[in-house]
């Protein structure tokens, strides 16, 4: 079976490194706002700024990382970004122990972590494309996606228990250690990695910075998938804090009900990720992308109709289960398509541009939907986001494109 195919020892180390950092991230999910509120007594405006600024400023600072990563060996970059996140996160429990922790430090660390994540993802995507045969890329991406959702299912409850037992910075320390272990795992992959050579006509520094976006926008299907993905993800993430307010505040969900409503659907995402390669083998990549991509946009509008009590919990679980299952199928297929249709000497820049755009979009839409909720009400704002999402399948590509960009020699392109 494709899902159980052996991809080799080196991929095994890469997968293990991904898993340990994914679990660490899930354990530390929401730790920064919690520390800001419980330790630093920050208000709502500061907590919102902490989340938005980390994404937005980190993304802007990461813009030069695309070309920087592209022409360097990828494993050393991945190790360096893991160690950077380890050091940045470790500074928080150290400062807390010394009674020197400040809101400014939380803000700086969130920015550093966001920028390092973009650089790491760009390097890891390029490295995966070189490490795994094209026929196995979907299997590899499905395993990463499955790991993400298992970590999402298990991490937050364990993190909450750890905070309750050992204090507010416990999960930040665990997250920091996970990046150290990830760096050690990536270091253990071994093998040689040639230094990438710059090919084609030389570009200006500004041209190098924009090459990732140029690569995406020049490819018709990638361009449409890019616009679809950043808009869908941005709207889903923008309404996440509004859903928290609606469910815990307006509808009076108990914390355990809220946690259950968002934890159980992760099982659907896990199942979807496990099925992705089989669905592609049976129906084809294009049909799976279109179907899962369209279906994932149909669910969030249902959250606007949530009601108090058991019926409301059941509705939220059903909506989230449908959404997560579709995401579990769509995400690894999209990641594979993106690698297949991007030239090897442009992968890091394209992935970096994609991540930067996604982070900036999430930050912007979160701010816009916060203002919209203040004007229209939380439920109405969630409903408006759901209605906009219903139109996003129009951005999905309608025709299948051969992966010419991945096969065409770089020197032959302008």
TORKOL-4160 file (C-alpha; in steps of 0.2 Angstrom, whole numbers, padded with zeros to 4 digits, m for minus):
414
<pt num="1" X="0000" Y="0000" Z="0000"/>
<pt num="2" X="0006" Y="0017" Z="m0005"/>
<pt num="3" X="0004" Y="0024" Z="0013"/>
<pt num="4" X="0015" Y="0011" Z="0020"/>
<pt num="5" X="0029" Y="0012" Z="0007"/>
<pt num="6" X="0047" Y="0013" Z="0014"/>
<pt num="7" X="0055" Y="0029" Z="0009"/>
<pt num="8" X="0072" Y="0026" Z="0017"/>
<pt num="9" X="0082" Y="0029" Z="0032"/>
<pt num="10" X="0086" Y="0048" Z="0028"/>
<pt num="11" X="0068" Y="0051" Z="0026"/>
<pt num="12" X="0064" Y="0042" Z="0042"/>
<pt num="13" X="0076" Y="0055" Z="0051"/>
<pt num="14" X="0068" Y="0069" Z="0042"/>
<pt num="15" X="0050" Y="0063" Z="0047"/>
<pt num="16" X="0056" Y="0060" Z="0065"/>
<pt num="17" X="0063" Y="0078" Z="0066"/>
<pt num="18" X="0047" Y="0085" Z="0059"/>
<pt num="19" X="0036" Y="0074" Z="0072"/>
<pt num="20" X="0046" Y="0080" Z="0087"/>
<pt num="21" X="0045" Y="0098" Z="0082"/>
<pt num="22" X="0026" Y="0097" Z="0078"/>
<pt num="23" X="0022" Y="0089" Z="0095"/>
<pt num="24" X="0032" Y="0103" Z="0103"/>
<pt num="25" X="0023" Y="0116" Z="0094"/>
<pt num="26" X="0006" Y="0108" Z="0098"/>
<pt num="27" X="0011" Y="0108" Z="0116"/>
<pt num="28" X="0015" Y="0126" Z="0116"/>
<pt num="29" X="0000" Y="0131" Z="0106"/>
<pt num="30" X="m0008" Y="0147" Z="0113"/>
<pt num="31" X="0006" Y="0148" Z="0126"/>
<pt num="32" X="0011" Y="0166" Z="0122"/>
<pt num="33" X="m0006" Y="0174" Z="0124"/>
<pt num="34" X="m0008" Y="0164" Z="0140"/>
<pt num="35" X="0009" Y="0170" Z="0147"/>
<pt num="36" X="0004" Y="0188" Z="0142"/>
<pt num="37" X="m0012" Y="0187" Z="0151"/>
<pt num="38" X="m0007" Y="0177" Z="0167"/>
<pt num="39" X="0011" Y="0183" Z="0169"/>
<pt num="40" X="0012" Y="0200" Z="0162"/>
<pt num="41" X="m0007" Y="0205" Z="0164"/>
<pt num="42" X="m0008" Y="0211" Z="0146"/>
<pt num="43" X="m0025" Y="0218" Z="0139"/>
<pt num="44" X="m0035" Y="0212" Z="0124"/>
<pt num="45" X="m0026" Y="0225" Z="0113"/>
<pt num="46" X="m0009" Y="0219" Z="0118"/>
<pt num="47" X="m0013" Y="0200" Z="0116"/>
<pt num="48" X="m0020" Y="0204" Z="0098"/>
<pt num="49" X="m0005" Y="0214" Z="0094"/>
<pt num="50" X="0006" Y="0199" Z="0100"/>
<pt num="51" X="m0002" Y="0187" Z="0088"/>
<pt num="52" X="m0004" Y="0199" Z="0073"/>
<pt num="53" X="0014" Y="0207" Z="0074"/>
<pt num="54" X="0022" Y="0190" Z="0076"/>
<pt num="55" X="0015" Y="0185" Z="0059"/>
<pt num="56" X="0016" Y="0201" Z="0050"/>
<pt num="57" X="0033" Y="0207" Z="0055"/>
<pt num="58" X="0041" Y="0190" Z="0055"/>
<pt num="59" X="0034" Y="0188" Z="0037"/>
<pt num="60" X="0042" Y="0204" Z="0031"/>
<pt num="61" X="0058" Y="0200" Z="0039"/>
<pt num="62" X="0058" Y="0183" Z="0030"/>
<pt num="63" X="0056" Y="0190" Z="0013"/>
<pt num="64" X="0076" Y="0190" Z="0010"/>
<pt num="65" X="0076" Y="0172" Z="0016"/>
<pt num="66" X="0070" Y="0165" Z="m0001"/>
<pt num="67" X="0085" Y="0168" Z="m0011"/>
<pt num="68" X="0097" Y="0166" Z="0004"/>
<pt num="69" X="0090" Y="0148" Z="0007"/>
<pt num="70" X="0089" Y="0144" Z="m0012"/>
<pt num="71" X="0108" Y="0145" Z="m0015"/>
<pt num="72" X="0114" Y="0136" Z="0001"/>
<pt num="73" X="0114" Y="0118" Z="0007"/>
<pt num="74" X="0097" Y="0115" Z="0014"/>
<pt num="75" X="0101" Y="0104" Z="0029"/>
<pt num="76" X="0113" Y="0117" Z="0037"/>
<pt num="77" X="0099" Y="0130" Z="0035"/>
<pt num="78" X="0086" Y="0119" Z="0043"/>
<pt num="79" X="0098" Y="0115" Z="0058"/>
<pt num="80" X="0101" Y="0134" Z="0060"/>
<pt num="81" X="0083" Y="0139" Z="0060"/>
<pt num="82" X="0079" Y="0125" Z="0073"/>
<pt num="83" X="0093" Y="0131" Z="0084"/>
<pt num="84" X="0087" Y="0149" Z="0082"/>
<pt num="85" X="0070" Y="0145" Z="0087"/>
<pt num="86" X="0077" Y="0134" Z="0102"/>
<pt num="87" X="0087" Y="0149" Z="0108"/>
<pt num="88" X="0073" Y="0162" Z="0106"/>
<pt num="89" X="0060" Y="0151" Z="0115"/>
<pt num="90" X="0073" Y="0146" Z="0129"/>
<pt num="91" X="0075" Y="0164" Z="0133"/>
<pt num="92" X="0057" Y="0165" Z="0139"/>
<pt num="93" X="0058" Y="0153" Z="0154"/>
<pt num="94" X="0075" Y="0159" Z="0158"/>
<pt num="95" X="0069" Y="0177" Z="0159"/>
<pt num="96" X="0054" Y="0171" Z="0169"/>
<pt num="97" X="0065" Y="0162" Z="0181"/>
<pt num="98" X="0075" Y="0178" Z="0183"/>
<pt num="99" X="0059" Y="0189" Z="0185"/>
<pt num="100" X="0064" Y="0198" Z="0170"/>
<pt num="101" X="0051" Y="0193" Z="0157"/>
<pt num="102" X="0043" Y="0207" Z="0147"/>
<pt num="103" X="0030" Y="0210" Z="0134"/>
<pt num="104" X="0043" Y="0216" Z="0122"/>
<pt num="105" X="0053" Y="0200" Z="0124"/>
<pt num="106" X="0037" Y="0190" Z="0120"/>
<pt num="107" X="0034" Y="0201" Z="0105"/>
<pt num="108" X="0053" Y="0199" Z="0098"/>
<pt num="109" X="0053" Y="0180" Z="0101"/>
<pt num="110" X="0036" Y="0178" Z="0092"/>
<pt num="111" X="0044" Y="0188" Z="0077"/>
<pt num="112" X="0060" Y="0178" Z="0077"/>
<pt num="113" X="0050" Y="0161" Z="0078"/>
<pt num="114" X="0039" Y="0166" Z="0064"/>
<pt num="115" X="0053" Y="0172" Z="0052"/>
<pt num="116" X="0063" Y="0156" Z="0056"/>
<pt num="117" X="0048" Y="0145" Z="0052"/>
<pt num="118" X="0047" Y="0153" Z="0035"/>
<pt num="119" X="0065" Y="0150" Z="0031"/>
<pt num="120" X="0064" Y="0132" Z="0038"/>
<pt num="121" X="0049" Y="0128" Z="0028"/>
<pt num="122" X="0057" Y="0134" Z="0012"/>
<pt num="123" X="0073" Y="0124" Z="0015"/>
<pt num="124" X="0064" Y="0108" Z="0020"/>
<pt num="125" X="0052" Y="0109" Z="0005"/>
<pt num="126" X="0067" Y="0110" Z="m0007"/>
<pt num="127" X="0076" Y="0097" Z="0003"/>
<pt num="128" X="0062" Y="0085" Z="0002"/>
<pt num="129" X="0060" Y="0087" Z="m0017"/>
<pt num="130" X="0078" Y="0082" Z="m0019"/>
<pt num="131" X="0078" Y="0068" Z="m0006"/>
<pt num="132" X="0062" Y="0059" Z="m0011"/>
<pt num="133" X="0058" Y="0052" Z="m0029"/>
<pt num="134" X="0044" Y="0062" Z="m0037"/>
<pt num="135" X="0032" Y="0047" Z="m0037"/>
<pt num="136" X="0034" Y="0046" Z="m0018"/>
<pt num="137" X="0032" Y="0065" Z="m0014"/>
<pt num="138" X="0013" Y="0063" Z="m0010"/>
<pt num="139" X="0016" Y="0048" Z="0002"/>
<pt num="140" X="0029" Y="0059" Z="0011"/>
<pt num="141" X="0018" Y="0074" Z="0012"/>
<pt num="142" X="0003" Y="0064" Z="0018"/>
<pt num="143" X="0014" Y="0057" Z="0032"/>
<pt num="144" X="0019" Y="0075" Z="0037"/>
<pt num="145" X="0001" Y="0080" Z="0036"/>
<pt num="146" X="m0005" Y="0065" Z="0047"/>
<pt num="147" X="0009" Y="0069" Z="0060"/>
<pt num="148" X="0003" Y="0087" Z="0061"/>
<pt num="149" X="m0015" Y="0082" Z="0065"/>
<pt num="150" X="m0010" Y="0069" Z="0077"/>
<pt num="151" X="0000" Y="0082" Z="0086"/>
<pt num="152" X="m0014" Y="0094" Z="0085"/>
<pt num="153" X="m0026" Y="0081" Z="0093"/>
<pt num="154" X="m0014" Y="0077" Z="0107"/>
<pt num="155" X="m0004" Y="0092" Z="0110"/>
<pt num="156" X="m0015" Y="0106" Z="0117"/>
<pt num="157" X="m0024" Y="0095" Z="0130"/>
<pt num="158" X="m0007" Y="0089" Z="0136"/>
<pt num="159" X="0000" Y="0106" Z="0136"/>
<pt num="160" X="m0015" Y="0113" Z="0146"/>
<pt num="161" X="m0012" Y="0099" Z="0159"/>
<pt num="162" X="0007" Y="0103" Z="0160"/>
<pt num="163" X="0003" Y="0122" Z="0162"/>
<pt num="164" X="m0009" Y="0118" Z="0176"/>
<pt num="165" X="0004" Y="0107" Z="0185"/>
<pt num="166" X="0020" Y="0115" Z="0182"/>
<pt num="167" X="0017" Y="0134" Z="0177"/>
<pt num="168" X="0014" Y="0145" Z="0162"/>
<pt num="169" X="0031" Y="0143" Z="0154"/>
<pt num="170" X="0032" Y="0124" Z="0154"/>
<pt num="171" X="0026" Y="0122" Z="0137"/>
<pt num="172" X="0037" Y="0135" Z="0130"/>
<pt num="173" X="0052" Y="0126" Z="0137"/>
<pt num="174" X="0045" Y="0109" Z="0129"/>
<pt num="175" X="0043" Y="0118" Z="0113"/>
<pt num="176" X="0061" Y="0125" Z="0113"/>
<pt num="177" X="0068" Y="0107" Z="0117"/>
<pt num="178" X="0058" Y="0100" Z="0103"/>
<pt num="179" X="0068" Y="0111" Z="0091"/>
<pt num="180" X="0084" Y="0106" Z="0098"/>
<pt num="181" X="0079" Y="0088" Z="0096"/>
<pt num="182" X="0073" Y="0092" Z="0078"/>
<pt num="183" X="0090" Y="0100" Z="0074"/>
<pt num="184" X="0099" Y="0084" Z="0080"/>
<pt num="185" X="0088" Y="0073" Z="0070"/>
<pt num="186" X="0091" Y="0083" Z="0054"/>
<pt num="187" X="0110" Y="0082" Z="0058"/>
<pt num="188" X="0109" Y="0063" Z="0059"/>
<pt num="189" X="0101" Y="0062" Z="0042"/>
<pt num="190" X="0119" Y="0062" Z="0035"/>
<pt num="191" X="0124" Y="0060" Z="0017"/>
<pt num="192" X="0131" Y="0073" Z="0005"/>
<pt num="193" X="0122" Y="0088" Z="m0001"/>
<pt num="194" X="0130" Y="0098" Z="m0015"/>
<pt num="195" X="0130" Y="0117" Z="m0014"/>
<pt num="196" X="0117" Y="0123" Z="m0026"/>
<pt num="197" X="0124" Y="0133" Z="m0041"/>
<pt num="198" X="0116" Y="0149" Z="m0047"/>
<pt num="199" X="0110" Y="0145" Z="m0065"/>
<pt num="200" X="0103" Y="0156" Z="m0079"/>
<pt num="201" X="0105" Y="0175" Z="m0081"/>
<pt num="202" X="0110" Y="0184" Z="m0065"/>
<pt num="203" X="0097" Y="0195" Z="m0057"/>
<pt num="204" X="0098" Y="0210" Z="m0046"/>
<pt num="205" X="0095" Y="0208" Z="m0028"/>
<pt num="206" X="0077" Y="0215" Z="m0030"/>
<pt num="207" X="0074" Y="0202" Z="m0044"/>
<pt num="208" X="0080" Y="0188" Z="m0033"/>
<pt num="209" X="0068" Y="0194" Z="m0019"/>
<pt num="210" X="0053" Y="0194" Z="m0031"/>
<pt num="211" X="0058" Y="0178" Z="m0040"/>
<pt num="212" X="0047" Y="0167" Z="m0029"/>
<pt num="213" X="0032" Y="0177" Z="m0033"/>
<pt num="214" X="0036" Y="0178" Z="m0051"/>
<pt num="215" X="0038" Y="0159" Z="m0052"/>
<pt num="216" X="0021" Y="0156" Z="m0044"/>
<pt num="217" X="0012" Y="0169" Z="m0054"/>
<pt num="218" X="0019" Y="0164" Z="m0071"/>
<pt num="219" X="0011" Y="0147" Z="m0069"/>
<pt num="220" X="m0007" Y="0147" Z="m0072"/>
<pt num="221" X="m0013" Y="0133" Z="m0061"/>
<pt num="222" X="m0001" Y="0138" Z="m0047"/>
<pt num="223" X="m0006" Y="0156" Z="m0047"/>
<pt num="224" X="m0025" Y="0150" Z="m0045"/>
<pt num="225" X="m0020" Y="0138" Z="m0031"/>
<pt num="226" X="m0010" Y="0151" Z="m0023"/>
<pt num="227" X="m0024" Y="0164" Z="m0022"/>
<pt num="228" X="m0036" Y="0151" Z="m0017"/>
<pt num="229" X="m0025" Y="0144" Z="m0003"/>
<pt num="230" X="m0020" Y="0160" Z="0005"/>
<pt num="231" X="m0038" Y="0167" Z="0005"/>
<pt num="232" X="m0046" Y="0151" Z="0012"/>
<pt num="233" X="m0032" Y="0149" Z="0025"/>
<pt num="234" X="m0033" Y="0168" Z="0029"/>
<pt num="235" X="m0052" Y="0168" Z="0032"/>
<pt num="236" X="m0052" Y="0152" Z="0042"/>
<pt num="237" X="m0038" Y="0159" Z="0054"/>
<pt num="238" X="m0046" Y="0176" Z="0054"/>
<pt num="239" X="m0062" Y="0169" Z="0061"/>
<pt num="240" X="m0053" Y="0158" Z="0074"/>
<pt num="241" X="m0053" Y="0171" Z="0088"/>
<pt num="242" X="m0071" Y="0176" Z="0084"/>
<pt num="243" X="m0076" Y="0158" Z="0086"/>
<pt num="244" X="m0068" Y="0157" Z="0103"/>
<pt num="245" X="m0078" Y="0173" Z="0108"/>
<pt num="246" X="m0094" Y="0166" Z="0101"/>
<pt num="247" X="m0093" Y="0149" Z="0109"/>
<pt num="248" X="m0085" Y="0152" Z="0126"/>
<pt num="249" X="m0093" Y="0169" Z="0128"/>
<pt num="250" X="m0110" Y="0172" Z="0119"/>
<pt num="251" X="m0115" Y="0153" Z="0119"/>
<pt num="252" X="m0108" Y="0149" Z="0136"/>
<pt num="253" X="m0099" Y="0133" Z="0131"/>
<pt num="254" X="m0089" Y="0125" Z="0145"/>
<pt num="255" X="m0070" Y="0124" Z="0141"/>
<pt num="256" X="m0071" Y="0105" Z="0140"/>
<pt num="257" X="m0085" Y="0107" Z="0127"/>
<pt num="258" X="m0075" Y="0120" Z="0117"/>
<pt num="259" X="m0059" Y="0108" Z="0118"/>
<pt num="260" X="m0069" Y="0093" Z="0113"/>
<pt num="261" X="m0077" Y="0102" Z="0098"/>
<pt num="262" X="m0061" Y="0107" Z="0090"/>
<pt num="263" X="m0051" Y="0091" Z="0095"/>
<pt num="264" X="m0062" Y="0077" Z="0089"/>
<pt num="265" X="m0062" Y="0083" Z="0071"/>
<pt num="266" X="m0043" Y="0081" Z="0070"/>
<pt num="267" X="m0047" Y="0063" Z="0068"/>
<pt num="268" X="m0056" Y="0067" Z="0051"/>
<pt num="269" X="m0040" Y="0077" Z="0046"/>
<pt num="270" X="m0029" Y="0062" Z="0050"/>
<pt num="271" X="m0041" Y="0050" Z="0040"/>
<pt num="272" X="m0040" Y="0062" Z="0026"/>
<pt num="273" X="m0022" Y="0063" Z="0025"/>
<pt num="274" X="m0020" Y="0044" Z="0026"/>
<pt num="275" X="m0033" Y="0043" Z="0011"/>
<pt num="276" X="m0025" Y="0057" Z="0000"/>
<pt num="277" X="m0013" Y="0046" Z="m0009"/>
<pt num="278" X="m0026" Y="0032" Z="m0012"/>
<pt num="279" X="m0038" Y="0045" Z="m0019"/>
<pt num="280" X="m0026" Y="0052" Z="m0031"/>
<pt num="281" X="m0021" Y="0035" Z="m0037"/>
<pt num="282" X="m0039" Y="0031" Z="m0040"/>
<pt num="283" X="m0046" Y="0048" Z="m0046"/>
<pt num="284" X="m0031" Y="0058" Z="m0052"/>
<pt num="285" X="m0023" Y="0073" Z="m0044"/>
<pt num="286" X="m0033" Y="0086" Z="m0053"/>
<pt num="287" X="m0050" Y="0079" Z="m0048"/>
<pt num="288" X="m0045" Y="0077" Z="m0030"/>
<pt num="289" X="m0038" Y="0095" Z="m0029"/>
<pt num="290" X="m0054" Y="0102" Z="m0036"/>
<pt num="291" X="m0066" Y="0091" Z="m0026"/>
<pt num="292" X="m0057" Y="0093" Z="m0009"/>
<pt num="293" X="m0053" Y="0111" Z="m0012"/>
<pt num="294" X="m0071" Y="0115" Z="m0016"/>
<pt num="295" X="m0078" Y="0105" Z="m0002"/>
<pt num="296" X="m0067" Y="0113" Z="0011"/>
<pt num="297" X="m0075" Y="0130" Z="0008"/>
<pt num="298" X="m0092" Y="0124" Z="0011"/>
<pt num="299" X="m0091" Y="0120" Z="0030"/>
<pt num="300" X="m0086" Y="0136" Z="0040"/>
<pt num="301" X="m0102" Y="0145" Z="0036"/>
<pt num="302" X="m0111" Y="0133" Z="0047"/>
<pt num="303" X="m0102" Y="0140" Z="0063"/>
<pt num="304" X="m0113" Y="0155" Z="0061"/>
<pt num="305" X="m0128" Y="0144" Z="0066"/>
<pt num="306" X="m0121" Y="0137" Z="0082"/>
<pt num="307" X="m0133" Y="0137" Z="0097"/>
<pt num="308" X="m0130" Y="0134" Z="0115"/>
<pt num="309" X="m0131" Y="0117" Z="0123"/>
<pt num="310" X="m0127" Y="0099" Z="0116"/>
<pt num="311" X="m0135" Y="0103" Z="0099"/>
<pt num="312" X="m0123" Y="0117" Z="0097"/>
<pt num="313" X="m0108" Y="0106" Z="0102"/>
<pt num="314" X="m0114" Y="0093" Z="0090"/>
<pt num="315" X="m0115" Y="0106" Z="0076"/>
<pt num="316" X="m0098" Y="0113" Z="0078"/>
<pt num="317" X="m0090" Y="0095" Z="0079"/>
<pt num="318" X="m0099" Y="0091" Z="0062"/>
<pt num="319" X="m0094" Y="0107" Z="0054"/>
<pt num="320" X="m0076" Y="0105" Z="0060"/>
<pt num="321" X="m0075" Y="0087" Z="0055"/>
<pt num="322" X="m0081" Y="0090" Z="0038"/>
<pt num="323" X="m0068" Y="0105" Z="0036"/>
<pt num="324" X="m0054" Y="0095" Z="0044"/>
<pt num="325" X="m0056" Y="0080" Z="0033"/>
<pt num="326" X="m0056" Y="0090" Z="0017"/>
<pt num="327" X="m0040" Y="0099" Z="0023"/>
<pt num="328" X="m0032" Y="0083" Z="0027"/>
<pt num="329" X="m0035" Y="0077" Z="0009"/>
<pt num="330" X="m0031" Y="0094" Z="0001"/>
<pt num="331" X="m0016" Y="0100" Z="0010"/>
<pt num="332" X="m0004" Y="0085" Z="0005"/>
<pt num="333" X="m0010" Y="0085" Z="m0013"/>
<pt num="334" X="m0007" Y="0104" Z="m0014"/>
<pt num="335" X="0010" Y="0102" Z="m0007"/>
<pt num="336" X="0015" Y="0089" Z="m0019"/>
<pt num="337" X="0008" Y="0098" Z="m0034"/>
<pt num="338" X="0017" Y="0114" Z="m0029"/>
<pt num="339" X="0034" Y="0104" Z="m0028"/>
<pt num="340" X="0030" Y="0095" Z="m0044"/>
<pt num="341" X="0027" Y="0111" Z="m0054"/>
<pt num="342" X="0041" Y="0121" Z="m0047"/>
<pt num="343" X="0058" Y="0121" Z="m0054"/>
<pt num="344" X="0072" Y="0113" Z="m0042"/>
<pt num="345" X="0082" Y="0129" Z="m0042"/>
<pt num="346" X="0067" Y="0140" Z="m0037"/>
<pt num="347" X="0058" Y="0129" Z="m0024"/>
<pt num="348" X="0065" Y="0138" Z="m0009"/>
<pt num="349" X="0060" Y="0155" Z="m0016"/>
<pt num="350" X="0043" Y="0150" Z="m0021"/>
<pt num="351" X="0039" Y="0141" Z="m0004"/>
<pt num="352" X="0046" Y="0157" Z="0005"/>
<pt num="353" X="0035" Y="0168" Z="m0005"/>
<pt num="354" X="0020" Y="0157" Z="m0002"/>
<pt num="355" X="0023" Y="0157" Z="0017"/>
<pt num="356" X="0026" Y="0176" Z="0017"/>
<pt num="357" X="0010" Y="0180" Z="0008"/>
<pt num="358" X="0000" Y="0168" Z="0019"/>
<pt num="359" X="0006" Y="0175" Z="0035"/>
<pt num="360" X="0003" Y="0193" Z="0029"/>
<pt num="361" X="m0014" Y="0188" Z="0023"/>
<pt num="362" X="m0019" Y="0180" Z="0039"/>
<pt num="363" X="m0013" Y="0195" Z="0049"/>
<pt num="364" X="m0022" Y="0207" Z="0038"/>
<pt num="365" X="m0039" Y="0197" Z="0038"/>
<pt num="366" X="m0038" Y="0194" Z="0056"/>
<pt num="367" X="m0037" Y="0213" Z="0059"/>
<pt num="368" X="m0051" Y="0217" Z="0046"/>
<pt num="369" X="m0063" Y="0203" Z="0053"/>
<pt num="370" X="m0060" Y="0210" Z="0071"/>
<pt num="371" X="m0066" Y="0227" Z="0065"/>
<pt num="372" X="m0080" Y="0219" Z="0056"/>
<pt num="373" X="m0086" Y="0210" Z="0071"/>
<pt num="374" X="m0086" Y="0226" Z="0081"/>
<pt num="375" X="m0098" Y="0233" Z="0068"/>
<pt num="376" X="m0109" Y="0219" Z="0064"/>
<pt num="377" X="m0107" Y="0207" Z="0079"/>
<pt num="378" X="m0097" Y="0191" Z="0081"/>
<pt num="379" X="m0109" Y="0179" Z="0073"/>
<pt num="380" X="m0112" Y="0190" Z="0058"/>
<pt num="381" X="m0094" Y="0192" Z="0055"/>
<pt num="382" X="m0092" Y="0173" Z="0055"/>
<pt num="383" X="m0106" Y="0171" Z="0043"/>
<pt num="384" X="m0099" Y="0184" Z="0031"/>
<pt num="385" X="m0082" Y="0175" Z="0031"/>
<pt num="386" X="m0092" Y="0159" Z="0028"/>
<pt num="387" X="m0101" Y="0166" Z="0013"/>
<pt num="388" X="m0085" Y="0173" Z="0005"/>
<pt num="389" X="m0077" Y="0156" Z="0007"/>
<pt num="390" X="m0091" Y="0149" Z="m0003"/>
<pt num="391" X="m0085" Y="0159" Z="m0018"/>
<pt num="392" X="m0066" Y="0153" Z="m0016"/>
<pt num="393" X="m0068" Y="0137" Z="m0027"/>
<pt num="394" X="m0070" Y="0149" Z="m0042"/>
<pt num="395" X="m0051" Y="0152" Z="m0040"/>
<pt num="396" X="m0046" Y="0133" Z="m0041"/>
<pt num="397" X="m0038" Y="0128" Z="m0058"/>
<pt num="398" X="m0049" Y="0120" Z="m0071"/>
<pt num="399" X="m0036" Y="0112" Z="m0082"/>
<pt num="400" X="m0022" Y="0100" Z="m0078"/>
<pt num="401" X="m0005" Y="0107" Z="m0081"/>
<pt num="402" X="0010" Y="0095" Z="m0085"/>
<pt num="403" X="0024" Y="0098" Z="m0072"/>
<pt num="404" X="0035" Y="0107" Z="m0086"/>
<pt num="405" X="0043" Y="0119" Z="m0073"/>
<pt num="406" X="0050" Y="0105" Z="m0064"/>
<pt num="407" X="0058" Y="0097" Z="m0079"/>
<pt num="408" X="0063" Y="0112" Z="m0089"/>
<pt num="409" X="0082" Y="0116" Z="m0087"/>
<pt num="410" X="0084" Y="0132" Z="m0078"/>
<pt num="411" X="0096" Y="0140" Z="m0090"/>
<pt num="412" X="0083" Y="0139" Z="m0104"/>
<pt num="413" X="0071" Y="0150" Z="m0094"/>
<pt num="414" X="0072" Y="0169" Z="m0095"/>
